[in-house]
Amino acid sequence: MTALVATAVLVLAAGCSSGGERNPAGTAGTSSAPAASPTGAGKGTAPSPGGPPAKGSVKVVSALTEDLASPWGVAALPGGDLLVASRDEGTITRVAADGGRKTVIGSVPGVAPGGEGGLLGLAVSPSFASDHQVYAYFTTASDNRIARLLYDERKPAGQQLGAPDTVLRGIPKGIVHNGGRIAFGPDKMLYAGTGETGETGLAQDKDSLGGKILRMTPDGQPVHGNPEADSVVYSYGHRNVQGLAWDAEKRLWAAEFGQDTWDELNLIEPGKNYGWPEVEGKGGEDGFVDPVAQWKTADASPSGIAYAKGSIWMAGLAGKRLWRIPLDGTEPSAEPQSFLVEKYGRLRTVLATGGDRLWLVTSETDTRGTPEPGDDKILLLEVR
């Protein structure tokens, strides 16, 4: 394994991506010139005492592993090893946190890759030590669905996954906008970000599972405290949610693709309407929740997000960069900064691993990148 060591270039900018996961050229990778600042924080905003500094830093400590095929979802096992989903191959690979050794543990039956669909998000059961369940969000021939699979490490490599036990079916599927991120929250409930598949009306239709953030029990049932007692819909008016993370105060944040104008970082509250397709970005209209931060086309195309060191960290696909959004409660405390601009290509998933460390997954083999030898990679970052 080749260690990659680099110091990130700080780019004071705010930016976005456009519809689906298009791959426009983006901004030059080593420029430090300030760009437009469309986010909520003013340039003179000072961070609160004890909060994150206005300016952060990123250092690439090493490459944990290389040569991954269309990696998408990543979940950490209790011991620190990672499970990585291959969107197009429908397989799950275990990557050792110490040394990066890769072992394919099995395939997920029924995955039908195509366009932006395939084997997408992964999550490990909060009770994994006793139930050994791994959750997967994936596209089938008829829908997107969430299933759990028993992971039996005693079986031979490639045969360690049990048959899928579907917990939620009927999420709309499309060539684009399949959403796909899943995660267990601090309440041990399962959350999922979905897309509207290009049918914009689904986002405002509360009877549809498309264009929503969903909250359910580990068995796929509606949770007490959801906006409607018989529904897993938690929030609506979303275009294509691919990032979910909770901050230190257990607030839920989500990143999603805009169309041609603004990508968004939203603070999620139950029952709220986030505007799509009536509003894109900060519209200031009654009945819709404005994003906390927004980015112009080509600078973001946000996928996974994570929370660490008082900031949200957001992976950019078309933007080919990692964004840092420092927080003061529910608002940015300073302008977002971009790091690693065009150094590693498209960035798909970011995962907190404790303290000042993040895992960052590249996405050059997703048919929209320009793969180079070694792609795709998992990088270990040190951040502040």
C-alpha positions as CSV (number, residue, x, y, z in Angstrom):
1,M,0.0,0.0,0.0
2,T,1.3,3.4,-0.9
3,A,1.0,6.1,1.6
4,L,-0.3,9.4,0.3
5,V,0.7,12.4,2.3
6,A,-0.5,15.9,1.4
7,T,-1.5,19.1,3.0
8,A,-4.8,20.5,1.8
9,V,-5.1,23.8,0.0
10,L,-7.6,26.0,1.7
11,V,-10.0,27.6,-0.7
12,L,-12.4,30.1,0.8
13,A,-15.4,29.5,-1.4
14,A,-19.0,28.5,-1.4
15,G,-20.3,26.5,-4.3
16,C,-22.8,23.8,-5.6
17,S,-23.5,21.2,-8.2
18,S,-26.2,20.7,-10.7
19,G,-28.9,18.1,-11.5
20,G,-28.3,14.5,-10.8
21,E,-24.5,13.8,-10.5
22,R,-23.2,15.6,-13.5
23,N,-19.5,16.3,-13.7
24,P,-18.7,19.8,-14.9
25,A,-15.2,21.0,-14.9
26,G,-15.2,22.7,-11.5
27,T,-12.7,25.2,-10.1
28,A,-8.9,24.9,-10.5
29,G,-7.5,22.7,-7.8
30,T,-4.7,25.0,-6.4
31,S,-6.3,28.4,-6.5
32,S,-6.6,30.2,-3.2
33,A,-8.6,33.1,-4.5
34,P,-11.9,33.8,-2.8
35,A,-15.0,32.8,-4.7
36,A,-18.6,33.9,-4.3
37,S,-20.1,33.3,-0.9
38,P,-23.7,32.3,-1.1
39,T,-24.0,30.6,2.2
40,G,-25.7,32.0,5.4
41,A,-22.5,33.0,7.2
42,G,-21.2,36.5,6.6
43,K,-17.5,37.0,5.8
44,G,-16.9,38.7,9.1
45,T,-18.7,36.2,11.2
46,A,-16.6,35.2,14.3
47,P,-16.9,31.8,15.8
48,S,-18.3,31.5,19.3
49,P,-15.9,30.8,22.1
50,G,-15.1,27.1,22.3
51,G,-16.5,26.5,18.8
52,P,-14.6,25.4,15.7
53,P,-12.1,27.9,14.3
54,A,-13.2,30.0,11.3
55,K,-10.5,28.4,9.2
56,G,-9.8,24.7,9.4
57,S,-7.3,22.3,7.9
58,V,-7.1,18.9,6.2
59,K,-4.1,16.5,6.0
60,V,-4.2,13.3,4.1
61,V,-2.5,10.9,6.4
62,S,-2.5,7.8,4.2
63,A,-4.4,5.8,1.6
64,L,-6.0,2.9,3.5
65,T,-6.8,0.9,0.4
66,E,-7.0,1.2,-3.4
67,D,-8.6,-0.4,-6.5
68,L,-12.2,-0.3,-5.3
69,A,-14.9,-0.7,-7.9
70,S,-17.7,1.9,-7.8
71,P,-17.6,2.3,-4.0
72,W,-20.7,4.0,-2.6
73,G,-21.9,3.2,1.0
74,V,-19.4,2.7,3.8
75,A,-20.2,1.5,7.4
76,A,-17.8,0.9,10.3
77,L,-17.9,-2.4,12.2
78,P,-17.5,-2.2,16.0
79,G,-13.8,-3.1,15.8
80,G,-13.1,-0.3,13.3
81,D,-13.0,-2.3,10.0
82,L,-15.1,-0.9,7.2
83,L,-17.8,-2.4,5.0
84,V,-17.8,-0.9,1.5
85,A,-20.6,-1.4,-1.0
86,S,-19.9,-1.6,-4.8
87,R,-22.7,0.1,-6.5
88,D,-22.3,-1.6,-9.9
89,E,-21.0,-5.0,-8.7
90,G,-23.5,-5.5,-5.9
91,T,-20.9,-6.8,-3.5
92,I,-19.8,-5.8,0.0
93,T,-16.1,-5.8,0.8
94,R,-14.6,-5.7,4.3
95,V,-11.5,-3.4,4.5
96,A,-9.2,-3.8,7.5
97,A,-8.7,-0.6,9.3
98,D,-5.2,-1.7,10.1
99,G,-3.4,-2.3,6.8
100,G,-6.3,-2.0,4.4
101,R,-6.6,-5.7,3.5
102,K,-9.8,-6.3,1.3
103,T,-12.1,-9.3,1.7
104,V,-15.3,-9.6,-0.4
105,I,-17.8,-11.0,2.2
106,G,-20.6,-11.5,-0.3
107,S,-23.1,-10.2,-2.9
108,V,-26.5,-8.8,-2.2
109,P,-29.1,-10.7,-4.3
110,G,-31.5,-8.8,-6.4
111,V,-29.4,-5.7,-7.0
112,A,-30.1,-4.2,-10.5
113,P,-27.5,-1.6,-11.2
114,G,-28.2,1.1,-13.8
115,G,-27.6,4.8,-14.0
116,E,-27.3,6.1,-10.4
117,G,-28.9,3.0,-9.0
118,G,-27.4,-0.2,-7.6
119,L,-26.1,-1.2,-4.2
120,L,-26.0,2.1,-2.4
121,G,-26.0,2.8,1.3
122,L,-24.9,0.5,4.1
123,A,-25.5,0.6,7.9
124,V,-24.5,-1.7,10.7
125,S,-27.1,-2.6,13.3
126,P,-26.7,-0.8,16.7
127,S,-27.0,-4.3,18.2
128,F,-24.5,-5.8,15.8
129,A,-22.6,-7.5,18.6
130,S,-25.6,-9.7,19.2
131,D,-27.6,-9.7,16.0
132,H,-24.8,-9.4,13.3
133,Q,-27.1,-7.6,10.9
134,V,-25.9,-5.4,8.1
135,Y,-28.5,-3.1,6.4
136,A,-28.3,-2.2,2.7
137,Y,-30.2,0.2,0.5
138,F,-30.3,-1.0,-3.1
139,T,-32.1,-0.7,-6.5
140,T,-34.0,-3.8,-7.8
141,A,-35.8,-4.3,-11.1
142,S,-38.9,-2.7,-9.6
143,D,-38.0,-0.4,-6.8
144,N,-35.4,0.8,-4.3
145,R,-35.6,-1.0,-1.0
146,I,-33.9,-1.6,2.3
147,A,-33.0,-5.0,3.5
148,R,-30.9,-6.5,6.3
149,L,-28.5,-9.4,5.9
150,L,-26.9,-11.7,8.5
151,Y,-23.1,-11.3,8.4
152,D,-21.5,-14.6,9.5
153,E,-17.7,-14.2,9.7
154,R,-17.2,-17.9,10.3
155,K,-18.2,-18.8,6.7
156,P,-15.8,-18.7,3.7
157,A,-15.0,-15.4,2.1
158,G,-17.6,-14.4,-0.5
159,Q,-20.3,-16.5,1.3
160,Q,-20.7,-14.6,4.6
161,L,-23.9,-12.8,3.8
162,G,-27.3,-14.4,4.5
163,A,-30.4,-13.9,2.4
164,P,-31.9,-10.4,2.4
165,D,-34.7,-9.7,4.8
166,T,-36.6,-6.8,3.3
167,V,-37.6,-4.2,5.9
168,L,-38.9,-1.5,3.5
169,R,-39.8,-1.8,-0.1
170,G,-41.6,0.5,-2.6
171,I,-39.1,3.4,-2.7
172,P,-39.4,4.8,-6.2
173,K,-36.4,4.0,-8.6
174,G,-35.1,5.8,-11.6
175,I,-32.0,6.2,-13.8
176,V,-31.3,9.2,-11.6
177,H,-32.1,10.5,-8.1
178,N,-32.3,7.3,-6.2
179,G,-31.1,8.8,-2.9
180,G,-29.6,5.9,-1.1
181,R,-27.9,7.0,2.1
182,I,-28.9,5.1,5.3
183,A,-27.8,5.5,8.9
184,F,-28.8,4.7,12.4
185,G,-29.4,7.8,14.5
186,P,-28.7,8.5,18.1
187,D,-32.2,7.2,18.9
188,K,-31.2,3.8,17.3
189,M,-33.8,4.3,14.6
190,L,-33.0,3.8,10.9
191,Y,-33.0,6.9,8.7
192,A,-32.9,6.9,4.9
193,G,-32.5,9.6,2.2
194,T,-34.4,9.1,-1.0
195,G,-34.7,10.8,-4.3
196,E,-37.6,11.8,-6.5
197,T,-36.3,9.8,-9.6
198,G,-36.7,12.9,-11.8
199,E,-40.5,13.0,-11.2
200,T,-40.4,16.2,-9.3
201,G,-44.0,15.9,-8.0
202,L,-43.1,13.0,-5.8
203,A,-41.1,15.2,-3.4
204,Q,-44.4,17.0,-2.3
205,D,-46.5,13.9,-2.3
206,K,-46.5,12.7,1.3
207,D,-48.0,9.4,0.2
208,S,-44.8,8.6,-1.8
209,L,-41.5,7.5,-0.4
210,G,-39.6,9.5,-3.1
211,G,-37.9,12.8,-2.3
212,K,-38.0,12.2,1.4
213,I,-36.1,11.5,4.6
214,L,-37.5,8.4,6.2
215,R,-37.4,7.3,9.8
216,M,-38.2,3.8,10.9
217,T,-37.6,1.1,13.4
218,P,-34.9,-1.5,12.6
219,D,-37.8,-3.7,11.4
220,G,-39.0,-0.9,8.9
221,Q,-42.0,0.2,10.9
222,P,-43.1,3.8,11.6
223,V,-41.6,5.3,14.7
224,H,-43.5,7.0,17.6
225,G,-42.9,10.6,17.2
226,N,-42.9,10.6,13.4
227,P,-45.1,13.4,11.9
228,E,-47.8,10.9,11.0
229,A,-48.2,7.8,13.2
230,D,-48.7,5.4,10.3
231,S,-45.9,6.7,8.0
232,V,-42.1,6.4,7.9
233,V,-41.9,9.9,6.2
234,Y,-39.9,12.2,8.4
235,S,-39.4,15.2,6.1
236,Y,-40.4,16.0,2.5
237,G,-39.8,18.4,-0.4
238,H,-36.3,16.9,-1.1
239,R,-34.8,16.3,-4.6
240,N,-32.1,13.7,-3.9
241,V,-30.7,13.2,-0.4
242,Q,-27.3,11.5,-0.3
243,G,-25.9,12.7,3.0
244,L,-27.0,12.2,6.6
245,A,-25.2,13.0,9.8
246,W,-25.9,14.1,13.4
247,D,-24.0,16.8,15.3
248,A,-22.9,16.7,18.9
249,E,-26.4,17.9,20.0
250,K,-28.0,15.0,18.1
251,R,-29.4,17.4,15.4
252,L,-29.9,15.8,12.0
253,W,-28.2,17.3,8.9
254,A,-28.7,16.3,5.3
255,A,-27.1,17.2,2.0
256,E,-28.9,17.1,-1.3
257,F,-28.4,17.9,-5.0
258,G,-30.0,20.9,-6.5
259,Q,-30.9,21.2,-10.1
260,D,-29.2,24.0,-12.0
261,T,-28.8,26.7,-9.3
262,W,-28.2,25.6,-5.7
263,D,-27.1,22.5,-3.8
264,E,-28.1,22.4,-0.2
265,L,-27.1,21.6,3.4
266,N,-30.3,21.3,5.5
267,L,-31.0,21.1,9.2
268,I,-33.8,18.5,9.3
269,E,-36.9,18.9,11.5
270,P,-39.7,16.4,11.5
271,G,-42.7,17.2,9.3
272,K,-41.0,20.1,7.6
273,N,-41.2,20.9,3.9
274,Y,-37.8,21.6,2.3
275,G,-39.3,23.1,-0.8
276,W,-38.4,21.1,-3.9
277,P,-39.6,21.6,-6.7
278,E,-41.2,24.9,-5.7
279,V,-38.0,26.3,-4.3
280,E,-34.4,25.6,-5.0
281,G,-32.0,27.0,-2.4
282,K,-32.9,29.9,-0.2
283,G,-36.2,31.2,-1.3
284,G,-37.5,32.8,1.9
285,E,-41.0,31.6,1.1
286,D,-43.6,30.8,3.8
287,G,-44.2,27.1,4.3
288,F,-40.7,26.0,3.2
289,V,-37.5,25.5,5.2
290,D,-34.5,27.3,3.7
291,P,-31.1,25.5,3.6
292,V,-28.5,26.5,6.2
293,A,-25.9,26.6,3.4
294,Q,-26.0,26.5,-0.4
295,W,-23.6,26.1,-3.2
296,K,-23.6,27.2,-6.8
297,T,-23.4,24.8,-9.7
298,A,-20.2,22.8,-10.2
299,D,-18.7,23.5,-6.8
300,A,-20.4,20.7,-4.8
301,S,-22.7,18.0,-6.1
302,P,-22.9,16.8,-2.5
303,S,-23.0,13.1,-1.5
304,G,-21.9,11.9,1.9
305,I,-21.5,14.1,5.0
306,A,-20.0,13.6,8.4
307,Y,-19.7,15.6,11.6
308,A,-16.3,16.1,13.3
309,K,-14.5,18.8,15.3
310,G,-17.5,21.1,15.3
311,S,-18.0,21.1,11.6
312,I,-20.0,19.3,8.9
313,W,-17.7,17.7,6.3
314,M,-19.3,17.2,2.9
315,A,-18.0,15.2,0.0
316,G,-18.4,16.7,-3.5
317,L,-18.8,14.7,-6.7
318,A,-18.8,17.2,-9.6
319,G,-17.0,19.7,-7.3
320,K,-14.2,17.2,-6.7
321,R,-13.5,18.7,-3.3
322,L,-14.3,18.3,0.4
323,W,-16.2,21.1,2.1
324,R,-16.0,22.1,5.7
325,I,-19.0,24.0,7.2
326,P,-18.1,25.1,10.8
327,L,-21.2,25.4,13.0
328,D,-22.3,27.6,15.8
329,G,-25.4,25.8,16.9
330,T,-27.7,25.6,14.0
331,E,-25.9,28.1,11.8
332,P,-22.5,28.3,10.0
333,S,-20.1,30.2,12.2
334,A,-17.9,31.1,9.2
335,E,-17.8,30.7,5.5
336,P,-17.4,27.1,4.2
337,Q,-14.0,26.1,3.0
338,S,-13.0,23.7,0.3
339,F,-10.1,21.2,0.5
340,L,-8.4,18.7,-1.8
341,V,-9.8,20.5,-4.8
342,E,-9.4,18.2,-7.8
343,K,-6.6,16.3,-6.1
344,Y,-8.5,13.0,-5.9
345,G,-11.4,13.5,-8.3
346,R,-15.0,12.9,-7.4
347,L,-15.6,12.3,-3.7
348,R,-18.5,10.1,-2.7
349,T,-18.5,9.3,1.1
350,V,-17.1,10.7,4.2
351,L,-17.2,8.9,7.6
352,A,-16.2,10.1,11.0
353,T,-13.9,7.7,12.8
354,G,-13.4,9.5,16.1
355,G,-11.6,12.6,17.2
356,D,-10.0,14.5,14.3
357,R,-10.0,11.6,11.9
358,L,-12.2,11.0,8.8
359,W,-12.4,8.3,6.2
360,L,-12.9,9.8,2.7
361,V,-13.9,7.6,-0.3
362,T,-13.3,8.6,-3.9
363,S,-15.7,7.9,-6.8
364,E,-13.8,8.0,-10.0
365,T,-15.1,4.6,-11.2
366,D,-18.8,5.5,-11.1
367,T,-18.8,6.0,-14.9
368,R,-18.6,9.8,-14.5
369,G,-15.1,10.1,-13.4
370,T,-11.7,9.7,-15.1
371,P,-10.1,6.7,-13.3
372,E,-6.4,6.7,-12.7
373,P,-4.3,3.7,-11.5
374,G,-5.3,2.9,-7.9
375,D,-8.8,4.4,-8.2
376,D,-11.0,4.2,-6.2
377,K,-9.4,4.8,-2.8
378,I,-10.2,5.2,0.9
379,L,-8.2,8.0,2.4
380,L,-7.5,8.7,6.1
381,L,-7.8,12.4,6.9
382,E,-6.7,14.5,9.9
383,V,-9.0,17.5,10.2
384,R,-9.6,20.5,12.4
